[in-house]
């Protein structure tokens, strides 16, 4: 369990506290918190370990573009204002699904190209948390591209399998029809 610092309503740094102690301190969703391993201060509602502190159900934070926010690089040090942008879509769930399901259903090795999408999708959040929005956005675009490539490969394989089954049934049906005609000719 992590120990957290937080910035109180007067702008003073307090800490360290466990999540239960933070609950008793009465922090709010938008209270800035920091723990070892984080590169910058984040709102409490953005930390997965702190979700349970808020009695009502978790809502996605609403971000207003071009709203200046204070960024703290280290405890006690304030950096200049910065605009808070929403994190780009990660595509992680989609890339995992289009990689695993077609491979299980079709045994298509080409569907494993979706792994490239998984790698890019995993990078989106880490770049965003480091403050590198451009790299986060580029990883999101790459993840989307490779996820779509894997999806179209899966659709192609499934279409080929369906066409193959149809042709096989037609071929077997025509063979049985020929066998029936040869029986008629022999009588």
LINCORDA-V23077 format. One record per backbone hydrogen bond with DSSP energy under -1.0 kcal/mol. NH is the residue of the N-H (numbers start at 0). CO is the residue of the C=O. If there is no record, write none. Layout:
NH/CO ; NH/CO
//
This chain:
3/16 ; 4/33 ; 5/13 ; 6/31 ; 7/11 ; 10/7 ; 13/5 ; 16/3 ; 21/17 ; 22/18 ; 23/19 ; 24/20 ; 26/21 ; 30/27 ; 32/41 ; 33/4 ; 37/34 ; 40/71 ; 41/32 ; 43/30 ; 44/28 ; 45/42 ; 46/43 ; 49/46 ; 50/47 ; 52/49 ; 53/50 ; 66/63 ; 68/81 ; 76/73 ; 78/70 ; 81/68 ; 83/66 ; 94/90 ; 95/91 ; 96/92 ; 97/93 ; 99/95 ; 100/96 ; 103/99 ; 104/100 ; 105/101 ; 106/102 ; 111/108 ; 112/109 ; 113/110 ; 114/111 ; 115/112 ; 117/113 ; 118/114 ; 119/115 ; 120/116 ; 121/117 ; 126/122 ; 127/123 ; 128/124 ; 129/125 ; 130/127 ; 131/126 ; 132/130 ; 135/131 ; 136/132 ; 137/133 ; 138/134 ; 139/135 ; 140/136 ; 141/137 ; 142/138 ; 143/139 ; 144/140 ; 145/141 ; 146/142 ; 147/143 ; 148/144 ; 149/145 ; 150/146 ; 151/147 ; 152/148 ; 153/149 ; 154/150 ; 155/151 ; 156/152 ; 157/153 ; 158/154 ; 159/155 ; 160/156 ; 161/157 ; 162/158 ; 163/159 ; 164/160 ; 165/161 ; 166/162 ; 167/163 ; 168/164 ; 169/165 ; 170/166 ; 171/167 ; 172/168 ; 173/169 ; 174/170 ; 175/171 ; 176/172 ; 177/173 ; 178/174 ; 179/175 ; 180/176 ; 181/177 ; 182/178 ; 183/179 ; 184/180 ; 185/181
//
